[in-house]
Amino acid sequence: MAKLAAPETIVATNLSLGWAAVLDRLARPGVEAISPLSLSITGFGDDGVATEVPAIRNAVDDLLSAKDKRGVENVAWTIFPQRYWVMAQGDRTAFFKMFREAFPRIQQFNPQNNRRGSYFQRMVDFEGGGKGFNQLAWILDEYDRNPSGRRSKWQATTFDPYRDMVTTAQLEFPCLQQVSFTFSGDNGLVVNAFYATQQIVHKGYGNYLGLARLGAFIASQMHRRLERLNVFVGIAKMDKIGKTDDDFARMLSTVRAELAATHEMVQAT
């Protein structure tokens, strides 16, 4: 049986350093997974943009490119298609319509990665085909109608038992099960994301970036400020990459150097 590290809680004031702290722990000798992991990230601008460390972001993309894996932006897009939101120029109705109409073509272009859908697609077109339930539209419309209503209704699911309870040996989608939105202070927004498992090396950074962008979008529509992203992971894993792999070792060296230079920005228990 694989050895599991003790449950960990990591708090970081920077998205890159939060991801880096998780990787640092997974890369230690004898550690194959963290179960469970609780990661809490702050450090968002007034526009909701997450603070990052360019050296870490670039090191991740270099590794992903070397291993022929999807880059950070590509992974983040599966949770929040930032480019479409920019094209919609702040019109969320146009944004949702644009994505729902485009997704069938996206599936045809890249069926290997999108055949079963994407996280954002499940949130805005749950059943698929452009006619499914739009959970995010409902949340935002309901907030406009009654912002002080029941807090438990501000949540969107990506896991569908009718489609996802299958006996396939390995199923990469959906690992993210649910996202909820809660409030803090007078005007703050907190995003909570729940993962059954998470591939930290290949997808973790892009996951966190996509969730941060989703939170920034929701915050903008609710006229709130994104303050915190909480990610709860049942099993955080290294993926299928050896700790002695040359490309991985190169990335890890950069990650640990940046962590050492900014250690006060990360707390772990």
N, C-alpha and C positions, 0 to 999 in steps of 0.2 A: 504494500500500500504506500502511495506517495506520502512523504512527510509534509504536513501542513504547518505553517508558521502560526503563532498565536494570533488571535483577533487583533486587528490594528485600527487605530483612529489617527488620521493624518489631517492636520489643519494647515492650509497654506494661503498666503496672500498674493499668489501668482499662479496662473493656470499651469505654466510650464514646470514650475517648481513642485507643484502638487503631484503632477504626473511623474516627475523625476524622482520624488521621494518614494512613490510606490515602486517604481522600477528598481531603485537602489535596494530596497528590502528584498524584492524577489530575486535579485541577482546575487544575494549572499550565498555562501556555500551551504548546501543541504536544504535550502528552501526551494520548494517547487510550486507553492501556492500560498496565498493569504486567504484565510477563510474564518470569519467574514472580514471584509474591508469597509471602512467608513471614511470617505474622503470629503472634506469640506473646503471649498475654494472661495476666497473673496478677492478683492482687487479689481473691481470693474469700474470703468469710467462712467461719467454721467450719461453717455450714450449706450452703456451696457457692454462696451467692447472690453474683452478680457485682457489683463496685463500678461504679456508673455516675455520669455527670454529668447531672442532670435537665435542665439547659438544652439540652444536645445532644440528648438523647432527645426532648424536646418539639419541638425544631426539626425533627428528622427526621419526626416524626408530622405536624407542620404541613405540611411539604412534600408528604408522601404523601397527605394529605387533599386538598390543593389540586390535586393531579394525579389524584385519584380512583384511587389505588393502595392496595393492602392495607397496613394499619398495621403497626407493629413487632410488636405482640402477635399479630396474625394470621399474620405470616410465621414468628415464633418457634414458634407452635403446630404448624406443619407438621413441625418437627423434634422438638418435645417438647410434648405437650398438658398444660401445667402444671395447668390447671383440673381435668382428670380425675384427676391424681395427688393433688391436694388432696382431691377427693371420695372417693378410695379410702382415705384416712386411713392411708397407710403400708402398705397391703396390695398388694403388687405383682401377685399373682395376680388380685385383683379389678380392679386398674388395667388390666392387659392385656385381661381379659375385657370390661370396660366399653368400652374403645376399639374392640376388634375388632367388638363387636356394634353400636356406634354408627356406625362408618365408612360402611357402605352408605347410611345415611340422610344422612350428611354429603355423600357424593358426589351423591346425588339433589338435595339442596338447593342445591349449588353445583357443578354438573358442569364449568363452565368452568375452575375452578381445581383440581378434585380428580378429574377424569375418569380420569387415568392413575395415581392414587394420591397418597400423600404420603410424605415421607421416613420419618416414624415408622411409617406403615402398612407400608412395605417392611421396616422393621426388626423388626416384631412380627407380620406376616402377609404374608410375602414374595410368595407366589403370589396372595394375595387371597381374597376370599370368606369370610373368617373361618376358613379351614381351612389357611392357609399356615403355613410354618415360622416360628416365633418366635425370631429370632436373639438378642434380648436376654434372653429367658427362659433360653435354652440357656447363654449366657455366664454369667449369674448363678447358675444351678443348678450349672454345672460349677465355677465359682469356689467355691461352698459346698462342693462335693465335694473339690476339690483346688486350693486357692488358689496353690500353688507350682508348678503345672503349666506346660506349654509356653506361653511368653508370646505366641506368634504366633496363638493361638486366640482372643484377646480382640478380635475385630473383627467388624463387621457391614457388609454391603454394601447399597447402595440401587440400584445400576445392574444391570439385567438385560438381557444382550445379546439375548435372545429377543424382548423387548418394546421395547427402547430403541435398537437399531441399525436406525434407519429413515432414509429419505431426505428427511424433512420439512425444509424450508428453515430454519425456526426452531423449536426445541423447548426450552421453558423448564424442563422437568422430565425427568430428574433431572440437575442440574448437580453436586450433591453425589454423589460416587461411593462413598465408603467412610468409615467411622469406626472408629478403633482406640483401645484403652485400654491404657496402659502404666503402670508404677509408678515412683515416685521415693521415695528414702529409705526409712524404716521403714513409713510409713503414707500416702504420697501417691499421688494418681491424676492422670494426665495424659491428656487427650483430644486425639487427632489427627484432623483432618478434611481430606479431599482433594477438591478441586473441580477440574473440568475448566475451567470458566469461572465467573465470579461477577459479578452485577449489584450493584455497590457501593451505588449511590444508592437503588434501589428495594427491595433485599432484603438487602444486606450486614449492616446493623445487626440486623435480625430473625434472620438466619442465626446470627450470633454469640451472640445472646441465647438462641436455641433450643439451640444446641450447649452453652452453659454450663449450661443447665437439665438437659439430658440428662446431662452430666457430674456434676452435683450428685446426680441420681437414682442413677446407677451407683455413685458414691462412697458414698452412704448405704447402699446395699444390700451393698456390699463392706466396710462399716465402715472406710472410708478418708476422706481429706480431699482435695477437689478442689484442686489446686495450680496447674495450668496448662492452657490451651487453645491448641493449635497449629493454625493453619489454613494449608494449602498450596493455592495457587490457580495453575492454569496460565495463565489470562488474567483479570486483574481489570479490569472495564470500567466506564465512566461510565454506561451505559444510554443510552437515546434521550432525552437531555435536554441542552439547550444550556447551556454554561457562562455565557452572558449572560442566561439566563432569570431573570426577576425573583424568582420563588419560590426558585429554586436559589441565587441570589446572596444572598438574605436568610439562608437556612440556612447557607451557607458563611461568611458574616460571623460568625455565632454560633460556628460550629465553630472558626474560626481564632482568635477571641478567647479561647475556652476553652483551646485548645492553647497560646497564648502565655502564658496565666496559669499553666500547669502543665507547662511544657516539660520539666522534669526527670523527669517520669513517662513520657516516651516517648523511645526510642532508635531510630535508623534508620541502616542502612548500605546 
